[in-house]
Amino acid sequence: MDFIYSVFFLILGLILGSFYNVVGLRVPKKTFFSTSRSICPACKYTLRWYELIPVVSFIIQKGRCRGCKQQISVLYPVVESLTGIGFLLAYLYFDISISLCITLCLISLFAIIIVSDLRYMIIPNRILLAFLPIMVVLRVLSPLDPWWSSLFGAAAGYGTVALIILISRGGMGGGDMKLLGLLGILLGFPYILLAFFLANVIGLAFSLVILAKNGWKRKQEVPFGPSIMLGAIVTYLWGGEIVLAYMQLLW
């Protein structure tokens, strides 16, 4: 039975990963409902069902459109693979539980933000609003102790980035502020602060890689949304252990 569930969550993640690619690409441009069929962005070739199989189609087609032979962005299979593997590992880690649902929610939001933030440097309000009721329901079903930790977490996440924006006059974006506030509902206080700290560490490492690749151009903008999501996921999974290890170092 574990094997069947494992295969199910892997396939579910791959399929949803493909859908999240579409969401991340279309929602920022407000074209999500403009067409029911997927097309090649270069030649507008309408993709057939066998060209939309997550990861497999990309490999068979050697990363190129069958119509115009243009290179297909590697972002598509990467997001599909990350979502599929993430769903599988989440099931193996938590089994069927509310914690699994919370982790799947975080992975789903992570997948969408990877696409939207890397492609457009935008975290759409519509995406955050869509996940807001889901996160609230999950926390109602599995409240933190104390219950007001979620409220404090949301306020701390939102307020911390708002303060940075105010002091730095735009050092971070409004999307990052809203995202961290949303994640505060799930993580609570003070773990949302740990998530933000980890996000900065991850973001710094990612920025150094991007800057090195682009010739160390100081004005190169680097999306921060994916780093926030990674920090949140790590905090949700191992936040308690990280805090405990840190306290042991102090003592």
NUFI-603816 format. One line per 3 residues: number of its first residue (from 1); their letters; for each residue z, x, y of N, C-alpha, C. Coordinates in pm, 1 decimal. Example, Ala and Ser with C-alpha at 12.3 -4.5 7.8 and 13.67 -1.06 7.14 Angstrom:
# NUFI-603816
1	as	780.0/1319.0/-569.0/780.0/1230.0/-450.0/780.0/1320.0/-330.0  708.0/1285.0/-225.0/714.0/1367.0/-106.0/787.0/1290.0/3.0
//
This chain:
# NUFI-603816
1	mdf	0.0/82.4/-120.5/0.0/0.0/0.0/0.0/86.8/126.8  77.5/197.0/125.6/79.6/287.0/240.4/-59.5/342.4/269.3  -133.7/372.4/162.3/-268.7/425.1/179.7/-359.0/321.7/245.6
4	iys	-347.5/197.1/201.9/-430.3/89.8/259.0/-398.9/71.6/406.8  -268.9/69.9/440.0/-229.4/55.4/579.8/-275.7/175.4/662.2  -267.5/293.0/603.4/-310.6/413.8/674.9/-459.0/406.1/709.1
7	vff	-539.3/366.6/611.3/-683.3/352.0/634.5/-708.9/243.2/738.8  -632.0/134.6/729.9/-648.8/24.7/825.0/-623.3/70.7/968.1  -514.1/140.6/990.7/-480.8/183.4/1126.6/-577.6/290.4/1176.7
10	lil	-626.8/375.5/1087.4/-726.2/474.7/1126.5/-854.6/406.1/1173.1  -903.1/311.7/1092.2/-1026.7/240.7/1127.4/-1006.0/155.3/1252.4  -890.9/88.9/1261.0/-861.0/8.2/1379.3/-862.8/94.4/1504.9
13	gli	-802.6/212.8/1496.7/-800.2/302.4/1611.1/-939.6/349.3/1649.8  -1023.5/379.4/1551.3/-1159.9/423.2/1580.1/-1239.5/313.4/1649.5  -1224.7/189.7/1599.1/-1297.2/76.4/1658.2/-1248.6/49.1/1800.2
16	lgs	-1116.1/45.0/1817.1/-1061.3/20.3/1950.7/-1092.9/135.4/2045.0  -1096.5/258.2/1992.2/-1132.7/372.6/2074.0/-1272.1/356.7/2133.1  -1364.7/303.7/2052.7/-1499.8/276.5/2101.0/-1496.3/171.0/2211.5
19	fyn	-1414.1/67.6/2191.8/-1399.3/-37.1/2292.5/-1335.3/17.0/2419.5  -1236.1/104.7/2404.4/-1168.8/161.8/2521.1/-1263.6/248.7/2603.1  -1360.9/311.3/2537.3/-1463.6/384.5/2610.7/-1537.4/291.3/2707.1
22	vvg	-1573.5/174.5/2654.3/-1645.8/76.3/2735.5/-1558.5/28.1/2851.0  -1432.1/-0.8/2821.1/-1339.6/-48.2/2924.0/-1323.9/55.9/3033.6  -1300.2/181.0/2993.0/-1279.6/287.9/3090.2/-1401.0/316.8/3175.7
25	lrv	-1520.0/292.4/3121.9/-1642.5/318.3/3196.5/-1682.8/200.7/3285.4  -1660.0/79.2/3237.4/-1712.0/-38.1/3309.2/-1614.4/-99.7/3408.5  -1486.4/-101.7/3375.6/-1390.6/-168.7/3464.1/-1387.2/-106.2/3603.8
28	pkk	-1384.0/27.8/3617.8/-1384.2/84.6/3753.5/-1508.4/47.7/3834.3  -1622.2/23.5/3766.4/-1746.0/-12.9/3835.0/-1764.5/-164.0/3843.5  -1666.2/-238.1/3790.6/-1669.0/-384.9/3792.0/-1793.2/-439.6/3722.8
31	tff	-1830.2/-377.0/3608.6/-1946.7/-421.1/3531.8/-1909.4/-456.8/3388.6  -1779.7/-485.1/3366.8/-1733.2/-506.5/3229.1/-1803.6/-625.4/3164.3  -1828.1/-732.3/3240.2/-1889.7/-852.4/3184.3/-2036.3/-866.8/3225.5
34	sts	-2093.7/-759.8/3277.2/-2231.0/-769.1/3326.0/-2333.1/-775.4/3213.6  -2302.2/-717.8/3100.2/-2392.6/-721.9/2985.2/-2311.2/-721.0/2857.4  -2360.1/-788.5/2755.9/-2287.7/-796.6/2629.0/-2330.2/-686.8/2532.1
37	rsi	-2435.2/-613.2/2565.6/-2485.9/-509.8/2477.1/-2465.9/-372.2/2540.0  -2436.1/-274.4/2453.0/-2421.7/-136.5/2500.1/-2558.8/-74.1/2517.0  -2574.0/4.8/2623.4/-2702.5/66.9/2652.0/-2682.4/214.6/2682.7
40	cpa	-2790.4/290.2/2671.4/-2788.6/430.9/2711.2/-2787.8/435.7/2863.8  -2692.0/504.4/2926.6/-2687.1/508.4/3072.6/-2806.1/580.3/3135.1  -2877.5/661.3/3056.6/-2990.6/736.9/3110.5/-3120.4/656.1/3109.2
43	cky	-3155.2/600.4/2992.7/-3284.6/532.0/2978.8/-3271.9/380.7/2961.5  -3148.6/329.5/2958.7/-3121.6/185.6/2943.7/-3165.3/130.4/2807.7  -3180.8/218.5/2712.4/-3215.4/177.6/2576.4/-3099.4/98.2/2516.1
46	tlr	-3128.7/-20.5/2463.0/-3025.3/-104.8/2403.5/-2987.3/-50.5/2266.2  -2862.1/-18.6/2250.5/-2816.0/43.6/2126.1/-2803.2/-60.0/2014.8  -2847.8/-23.0/1896.1/-2834.6/-108.9/1778.2/-2695.8/-91.4/1717.8
49	wye	-2659.3/-181.4/1627.0/-2524.5/-178.6/1570.6/-2495.9/-47.7/1497.3  -2597.9/6.3/1429.5/-2576.6/129.3/1353.4/-2569.4/253.8/1443.1  -2596.7/234.8/1571.5/-2581.5/344.6/1666.4/-2446.9/339.3/1738.9
52	lip	-2364.2/242.5/1699.9/-2235.7/222.4/1764.7/-2117.7/244.4/1669.9  -2143.7/300.1/1553.5/-2035.5/328.5/1459.7/-1953.3/444.4/1515.9  -1825.0/423.6/1539.0/-1742.6/528.2/1602.2/-1753.3/663.6/1531.9
55	vvs	-1774.5/767.7/1606.4/-1782.7/908.1/1562.0/-1903.4/931.8/1470.4  -1920.9/847.3/1368.7/-2026.7/867.1/1269.1/-2164.6/867.8/1334.6  -2190.6/768.5/1422.0/-2321.9/760.5/1486.9/-2348.8/883.4/1572.8
58	fii	-2246.4/931.9/1641.0/-2261.3/1051.0/1724.8/-2302.3/1171.0/1639.8  -2240.3/1185.0/1523.0/-2270.3/1298.3/1435.5/-2411.3/1286.0/1377.7  -2447.2/1165.9/1329.9/-2579.0/1144.5/1269.0/-2690.4/1168.4/1370.8
61	qkg	-2667.0/1122.5/1494.7/-2768.6/1137.2/1599.4/-2763.0/1273.5/1667.6  -2673.6/1359.2/1619.6/-2657.8/1494.4/1673.9/-2627.6/1492.7/1823.7  -2551.9/1390.3/1863.4/-2508.0/1381.3/2002.3/-2616.4/1348.8/2102.6
64	rcr	-2726.2/1285.6/2056.2/-2835.6/1252.7/2147.3/-2877.9/1107.0/2132.0  -2927.5/1049.0/2241.5/-2978.5/912.3/2239.4/-3106.2/906.4/2155.8  -3120.0/803.9/2072.8/-3240.2/789.9/1990.9/-3362.3/755.3/2076.4
67	gck	-3338.0/698.2/2193.8/-3449.7/657.8/2278.9/-3505.8/771.2/2362.0  -3422.4/832.9/2446.8/-3469.7/936.0/2539.7/-3429.2/1077.8/2500.0  -3349.0/1090.1/2394.9/-3303.8/1220.4/2344.3/-3208.9/1293.3/2440.0
70	qqi	-3158.3/1219.9/2539.3/-3060.5/1279.8/2629.8/-2929.0/1304.7/2557.4  -2858.8/1408.7/2600.5/-2729.1/1441.4/2541.4/-2629.0/1329.7/2570.3  -2557.9/1285.7/2467.1/-2452.8/1185.8/2481.0/-2322.0/1258.1/2512.4
73	svl	-2246.4/1203.8/2605.5/-2120.2/1267.1/2644.0/-2027.3/1280.2/2523.3  -1968.7/1398.4/2507.2/-1875.0/1422.3/2397.6/-1746.7/1342.8/2417.2  -1729.4/1286.0/2536.9/-1610.9/1205.4/2564.8/-1600.5/1086.5/2470.2
76	ypv	-1714.8/1028.6/2431.4/-1713.7/911.6/2343.5/-1646.6/940.7/2209.0  -1695.7/1038.3/2131.1/-1630.6/1064.2/2002.7/-1490.5/1120.5/2016.4  -1463.4/1193.0/2126.4/-1329.2/1247.9/2146.2/-1227.3/1135.5/2162.1
79	ves	-1258.2/1037.9/2246.3/-1167.4/925.3/2267.4/-1152.6/842.9/2139.8  -1262.0/820.6/2070.6/-1256.9/744.8/1944.3/-1169.4/817.3/1841.9  -1188.6/948.4/1830.8/-1111.1/1026.8/1734.0/-963.2/1030.3/1770.7
82	ltg	-933.7/1052.7/1898.6/-794.4/1057.2/1943.2/-723.9/924.8/1916.4  -792.9/814.1/1943.2/-732.7/683.1/1922.0/-712.0/656.3/1773.3  -812.9/687.4/1692.3/-800.6/665.0/1548.2/-690.6/748.3/1485.6
85	igf	-689.0/877.2/1515.9/-586.4/965.9/1460.8/-449.7/929.2/1516.1  -446.0/892.9/1645.5/-319.3/853.0/1706.2/-260.1/729.5/1639.9  -342.7/628.8/1613.2/-296.6/507.6/1546.2/-244.4/540.9/1406.0
88	lla	-316.8/627.1/1335.1/-275.2/664.7/1199.5/-140.9/735.8/1201.0  -126.0/835.8/1288.5/-1.0/911.4/1295.3/115.3/823.8/1340.4  86.6/730.5/1431.7/191.6/639.4/1478.4/243.1/553.0/1364.0
91	yly	151.8/503.8/1279.8/194.5/423.5/1165.1/276.1/507.2/1067.1  228.8/629.5/1039.4/300.6/715.8/945.4/439.6/752.8/997.8  453.7/759.1/1130.4/580.6/799.4/1192.6/678.7/683.2/1199.9
94	fdi	629.2/563.7/1234.9/718.5/450.5/1261.1/713.7/339.3/1156.2  607.9/337.9/1072.8/585.8/225.5/982.4/565.1/98.8/1066.8  572.1/-18.2/1006.9/552.0/-143.1/1079.2/680.3/-178.4/1154.6
97	sis	675.5/-171.0/1287.3/795.4/-193.4/1367.8/755.4/-213.2/1513.0  852.9/-252.3/1594.4/829.8/-264.3/1738.5/796.4/-128.1/1798.2  862.3/-23.8/1747.1/833.0/111.5/1796.1/687.0/148.0/1772.3
100	lci	631.4/103.0/1659.9/489.7/126.3/1633.1/404.8/54.7/1737.7  438.6/-69.7/1768.1/362.6/-146.6/1868.3/368.0/-78.4/2004.9  484.6/-28.1/2041.6/498.3/40.6/2170.2/411.7/166.8/2173.3
103	tlc	413.9/241.3/2064.2/334.7/364.3/2057.3/185.4/333.7/2061.8  141.9/229.8/1991.2/0.9/190.6/1993.8/-40.4/147.3/2134.3  50.5/81.6/2203.8/25.1/41.0/2342.2/5.4/163.9/2430.6
106	lis	90.7/263.1/2415.5/79.8/386.2/2494.0/-49.4/461.6/2462.8  -84.9/469.1/2335.2/-207.5/538.1/2295.2/-329.8/466.1/2351.5  -326.8/333.3/2349.7/-439.3/254.7/2401.7/-458.1/277.7/2550.7
109	lfa	-348.8/274.3/2624.8/-357.3/298.6/2768.8/-403.0/441.4/2796.0  -355.3/534.8/2716.7/-394.7/675.4/2728.1/-545.6/690.7/2710.5  -601.1/623.8/2607.9/-744.3/634.6/2579.7/-828.2/583.0/2695.8
112	iii	-788.3/469.0/2752.4/-864.3/410.5/2863.8/-856.9/498.8/2987.6  -737.5/550.3/3015.7/-719.1/632.2/3135.7/-791.1/765.8/3123.6  -799.8/820.4/3003.2/-878.0/942.6/2984.3/-1019.4/922.1/3037.0
115	vsd	-1079.1/810.0/2999.1/-1217.6/782.9/3037.6/-1229.4/756.2/3187.1  -1149.0/662.8/3238.3/-1162.8/622.0/3378.3/-1124.7/734.7/3474.9  -1018.7/808.3/3443.3/-971.6/911.5/3535.8/-1059.3/1037.3/3530.1
118	lry	-1105.5/1072.6/3411.5/-1192.5/1189.2/3401.1/-1330.6/1161.6/3460.5  -1379.8/1039.1/3441.2/-1514.5/1007.4/3488.4/-1518.8/971.3/3636.7  -1421.0/892.7/3682.2/-1426.7/842.3/3820.0/-1308.2/884.4/3906.9
121	mii	-1210.7/952.4/3849.2/-1087.2/986.2/3921.8/-1017.6/859.2/3971.6  -1018.8/755.4/3887.7/-960.3/626.5/3923.3/-877.4/574.5/3806.6  -760.2/515.9/3839.1/-682.2/439.4/3741.9/-685.8/295.2/3792.0
124	pnr	-772.8/211.8/3735.3/-795.3/77.6/3790.3/-670.8/-10.8/3785.9  -647.9/-85.5/3893.1/-536.4/-179.6/3897.4/-548.0/-284.5/3787.2  -671.2/-325.1/3755.9/-691.9/-427.8/3653.8/-639.9/-383.1/3517.8
127	ill	-656.6/-256.1/3489.2/-607.4/-203.3/3361.3/-455.2/-206.5/3358.2  -392.9/-161.2/3466.1/-247.1/-159.1/3472.2/-189.7/-300.2/3467.1  -253.9/-393.8/3534.4/-208.0/-533.1/3533.1/-223.9/-594.8/3394.4
130	afl	-327.2/-552.9/3321.5/-347.6/-604.4/3186.0/-238.3/-556.4/3091.6  -190.1/-433.9/3112.0/-87.5/-378.4/3024.2/53.9/-418.6/3067.2  70.7/-462.4/3191.4/203.6/-498.7/3241.0/272.5/-605.2/3156.0
133	pim	210.8/-721.6/3130.5/280.1/-822.3/3048.1/305.2/-776.0/2905.5  216.0/-691.6/2852.7/235.0/-640.4/2716.6/360.6/-555.7/2709.4  377.9/-467.6/2807.2/494.8/-379.9/2808.6/622.8/-457.5/2833.9
136	vvl	615.8/-557.7/2919.4/733.9/-640.7/2945.7/776.0/-714.9/2818.4  680.3/-773.1/2747.6/710.9/-845.4/2623.6/770.6/-751.4/2519.4  713.1/-631.2/2507.4/764.6/-534.8/2410.2/909.0/-496.8/2441.6
139	rvl	940.4/-484.2/2570.4/1077.4/-448.9/2607.4/1172.1/-568.3/2596.2  1120.9/-688.9/2609.0/1203.5/-807.9/2584.9/1238.4/-817.8/2436.0  1141.6/-787.5/2350.9/1164.0/-791.6/2206.1/1253.6/-676.8/2159.9
142	spl	1243.2/-563.6/2229.7/1323.6/-447.4/2193.2/1381.8/-385.9/2320.7  1486.5/-449.3/2377.5/1541.0/-403.3/2506.0/1610.9/-268.8/2494.0  1607.7/-195.1/2603.7/1680.7/-69.1/2610.7/1829.2/-97.0/2630.0
145	dpw	1910.3/4.3/2605.6/2055.2/-7.6/2623.5/2098.9/94.6/2729.1  2140.8/48.0/2847.0/2156.8/-90.6/2892.1/2022.8/-154.5/2928.4  2019.2/-286.1/2936.6/1894.6/-358.2/2956.6/1830.0/-325.5/3090.9
148	wss	1913.2/-293.9/3190.4/1857.8/-267.6/3323.2/1792.9/-129.6/3334.6  1798.8/-52.8/3226.6/1735.4/79.0/3227.6/1584.9/68.8/3253.2  1523.1/-37.8/3202.2/1379.4/-57.5/3225.5/1349.3/-79.5/3373.2
151	lfg	1434.2/-158.4/3440.2/1414.7/-184.4/3583.1/1433.3/-56.3/3664.0  1538.1/19.9/3631.7/1562.8/145.6/3700.2/1450.6/245.3/3671.7  1401.8/243.7/3549.0/1293.1/333.8/3511.6/1166.2/304.4/3590.3
154	aaa	1133.5/175.2/3603.2/1014.9/136.6/3679.8/1030.1/176.7/3825.7  1148.8/151.9/3882.5/1173.9/185.5/4023.0/1170.1/336.6/4044.4  1229.1/412.1/3950.8/1232.0/558.3/3963.3/1092.5/617.3/3950.8
157	gyg	1013.8/567.2/3855.2/878.3/617.2/3838.3/791.6/590.8/3959.9  796.8/467.5/4007.8/718.7/429.3/4125.4/767.5/502.6/4250.1  899.2/506.4/4267.0/956.8/565.8/4386.8/937.4/715.8/4394.3
160	tva	944.1/784.9/4280.1/927.7/930.7/4279.9/789.9/971.2/4330.0  686.7/906.0/4278.0/550.7/939.9/4320.9/526.3/893.1/4464.2  583.4/778.5/4500.8/568.7/729.5/4637.8/626.3/830.1/4737.5
163	lii	740.0/888.1/4701.5/803.0/988.0/4788.2/715.4/1112.4/4800.8  655.5/1154.4/4688.3/567.7/1271.6/4689.6/445.3/1244.7/4777.2  389.3/1123.9/4763.9/272.9/1087.8/4845.6/309.6/1089.3/4993.4
166	lis	428.4/1038.3/5025.1/473.0/1031.8/5164.6/493.7/1171.0/5222.7  559.3/1257.2/5145.5/589.2/1392.2/5194.3/463.7/1478.6/5203.5  379.8/1468.9/5099.4/261.1/1555.0/5093.5/140.0/1494.0/5162.8
169	rgg	155.4/1368.3/5209.1/46.0/1298.0/5276.1/-78.2/1289.3/5188.3  -57.0/1240.0/5067.2/-170.6/1217.9/4977.5/-181.7/1317.4/4865.1  -73.9/1389.5/4833.9/-78.1/1488.4/4726.6/-102.5/1426.7/4590.0
172	mgg	-69.3/1298.8/4575.1/-96.2/1226.5/4451.9/-159.7/1092.9/4488.5  -216.6/1026.1/4388.3/-286.5/901.0/4414.9/-199.8/778.7/4390.4  -242.0/667.2/4449.2/-170.4/542.4/4428.5/-175.1/495.9/4283.9
175	gdm	-282.9/529.1/4214.0/-293.1/492.8/4072.9/-187.4/562.2/3989.9  -160.9/690.8/4019.4/-56.0/764.8/3949.3/80.5/701.0/3974.7  103.4/657.0/4097.0/229.6/593.8/4133.8/251.2/464.7/4054.9
178	kll	149.2/381.3/4048.6/160.5/254.4/3976.9/173.8/277.7/3826.3  101.2/378.2/3775.6/107.6/409.1/3633.0/247.2/453.2/3592.6  307.6/542.1/3671.0/441.0/591.0/3637.0/544.0/478.5/3647.8
181	gll	526.1/390.3/3744.1/614.8/275.0/3753.5/602.2/184.8/3633.5  478.9/162.7/3587.1/455.5/80.6/3467.9/519.4/142.6/3344.8  503.5/272.5/3328.6/560.3/341.3/3212.3/712.6/341.5/3214.1
184	gil	769.7/333.5/3335.5/915.6/327.9/3346.7/975.2/207.5/3276.6  896.3/99.2/3264.1/944.3/-19.8/3193.3/971.6/13.0/3047.3  884.0/90.3/2986.9/900.3/124.9/2845.1/1000.9/236.8/2824.0
187	lgf	994.8/338.7/2908.2/1078.7/456.8/2886.4/1219.1/440.9/2941.5  1232.6/365.3/3049.9/1364.0/347.8/3110.3/1408.2/470.1/3188.2  1527.8/458.1/3244.9/1587.2/567.0/3323.5/1696.1/635.3/3240.2
190	pyi	1701.1/768.1/3231.9/1628.3/866.6/3313.6/1504.8/925.2/3245.1  1463.2/868.9/3131.1/1355.5/931.0/3054.2/1221.8/930.3/3127.2  1204.2/837.7/3221.6/1079.9/839.0/3298.4/1070.0/966.8/3381.8
193	lla	1184.4/1020.7/3422.7/1184.1/1146.3/3498.4/1145.3/1263.7/3408.7  1189.3/1259.1/3283.3/1148.5/1362.2/3187.3/998.6/1354.2/3164.2  946.9/1232.5/3152.1/802.7/1214.2/3132.8/724.9/1272.0/3250.1
196	ffl	776.0/1250.4/3371.0/708.4/1302.7/3490.1/713.3/1455.8/3493.0  826.1/1512.8/3453.1/837.7/1658.6/3446.5/738.2/1715.9/3345.4  731.8/1655.9/3227.0/638.1/1702.8/3125.2/494.0/1685.2/3171.5
199	anv	467.4/1576.9/3242.1/332.8/1552.7/3294.3/290.8/1664.8/3389.0  384.9/1711.3/3469.8/354.0/1820.3/3562.5/326.3/1950.4/3488.3  402.0/1977.1/3382.0/378.2/2097.4/3301.0/241.4/2090.0/3235.2
202	igl	211.3/1974.5/3175.3/81.9/1954.9/3109.7/-30.9/1961.4/3212.6  -9.0/1895.2/3326.5/-110.8/1894.5/3431.6/-139.1/2033.1/3486.3  -33.6/2114.9/3500.4/-51.9/2251.9/3548.2/-136.9/2332.5/3450.4
205	afs	-105.7/2319.5/3322.5/-183.0/2392.2/3220.9/-329.1/2346.6/3221.2  -348.6/2215.7/3231.1/-484.2/2160.9/3233.3/-558.7/2207.1/3358.4  -488.7/2211.2/3472.1/-550.0/2253.1/3598.0/-595.0/2398.4/3592.1
208	lvi	-512.5/2483.9/3530.8/-548.0/2625.3/3519.6/-674.1/2643.2/3436.5  -686.3/2563.9/3330.3/-806.5/2571.2/3246.5/-929.7/2527.4/3325.2  -916.9/2414.4/3398.0/-1029.6/2362.8/3476.6/-1069.0/2461.0/3587.3
211	lak	-968.0/2515.7/3656.9/-996.2/2609.1/3764.9/-1063.2/2735.7/3713.7  -1016.0/2785.0/3599.2/-1076.9/2905.3/3540.4/-1221.5/2878.4/3500.7  -1246.0/2758.8/3447.3/-1381.6/2723.6/3404.6/-1476.4/2709.5/3522.5
214	ngw	-1424.4/2661.1/3635.6/-1508.0/2635.4/3752.8/-1502.0/2746.3/3857.9  -1452.5/2861.7/3818.8/-1452.6/2975.5/3909.4/-1340.8/2975.5/4010.5  -1229.3/2912.9/3976.2/-1108.4/2914.5/4059.4/-1134.0/2859.0/4200.1
217	krk	-1204.9/2747.3/4206.2/-1224.8/2678.3/4332.9/-1098.2/2599.9/4365.4  -1032.5/2634.9/4472.5/-901.9/2578.2/4503.4/-905.8/2428.9/4533.6  -1016.9/2380.1/4584.3/-1027.0/2239.9/4621.0/-1075.1/2151.4/4506.0
220	qev	-1084.5/2207.5/4387.8/-1125.4/2131.5/4271.2/-1020.6/2025.3/4238.7  -1061.1/1898.1/4237.2/-969.0/1789.3/4206.0/-954.8/1776.1/4054.3  -832.1/1757.2/4010.3/-803.0/1744.9/3867.2/-730.5/1612.0/3844.3
223	pfg	-781.0/1526.3/3757.2/-715.5/1397.8/3731.0/-578.5/1417.4/3667.7  -480.9/1339.7/3714.0/-343.0/1355.1/3667.9/-301.6/1245.6/3569.5  -379.5/1137.5/3563.8/-344.2/1025.0/3477.3/-325.3/1061.7/3330.5
226	psi	-419.7/1135.6/3270.0/-402.9/1173.6/3129.9/-276.0/1255.3/3105.4  -239.5/1341.2/3201.2/-117.8/1421.7/3187.0/6.3/1332.5/3189.6  4.7/1230.1/3276.8/117.2/1136.6/3282.2/131.7/1065.1/3149.6
229	mlg	19.8/1021.9/3093.2/25.5/950.0/2965.4/73.6/1040.1/2852.3  28.3/1164.8/2850.5/75.1/1257.5/2747.2/224.8/1282.8/2760.8  270.4/1300.3/2885.0/413.4/1319.5/2908.5/493.9/1199.8/2863.4
232	aiv	440.9/1078.5/2885.9/509.9/956.7/2845.2/517.0/944.1/2693.1  407.2/975.6/2625.6/404.4/965.6/2479.5/500.4/1066.0/2416.2  498.3/1189.3/2465.2/590.1/1291.7/2412.8/734.6/1250.4/2437.3
235	tyl	761.6/1195.9/2555.1/898.0/1152.5/2587.7/941.9/1038.3/2497.7  853.1/942.0/2474.0/889.7/828.4/2389.2/919.6/873.8/2246.2  841.0/969.0/2197.2/858.1/1013.7/2058.8/976.2/1109.2/2042.3
238	wgg	991.0/1202.2/2135.2/1089.5/1308.7/2115.9/1177.9/1333.5/2237.5  1185.1/1237.2/2328.5/1263.7/1256.6/2450.0/1409.2/1289.0/2423.3  1469.8/1218.3/2328.2/1609.8/1243.2/2295.9/1633.1/1383.2/2245.5
241	eiv	1545.0/1431.4/2159.2/1557.2/1566.3/2105.0/1537.3/1672.0/2213.2  1445.0/1645.5/2306.2/1420.2/1741.3/2414.1/1542.4/1753.6/2504.5  1601.5/1639.6/2539.5/1721.0/1640.7/2625.1/1836.1/1710.8/2554.6
244	lay	1853.9/1682.0/2424.4/1962.2/1743.7/2347.4/1943.8/1894.8/2340.0  1820.6/1938.9/2315.5/1793.2/2082.7/2307.3/1819.7/2150.4/2441.3  1785.3/2082.6/2549.2/1809.4/2138.3/2682.7/1959.7/2149.7/2711.0
247	mql	2034.6/2047.0/2673.4/2179.9/2049.7/2696.1/2245.9/2160.2/2615.1  2195.1/2183.6/2494.7/2250.4/2289.6/2411.4/2224.6/2427.4/2471.3  2107.1/2440.7/2536.9/2079.1/2568.2/2604.1/2173.7/2592.9/2719.7
250	lw	2209.5/2484.4/2789.8/2300.1/2497.7/2903.2/2441.4/2538.6/2859.0  2481.2/2489.8/2742.8/2615.9/2517.9/2694.3/2618.3/2634.5/2597.1
//
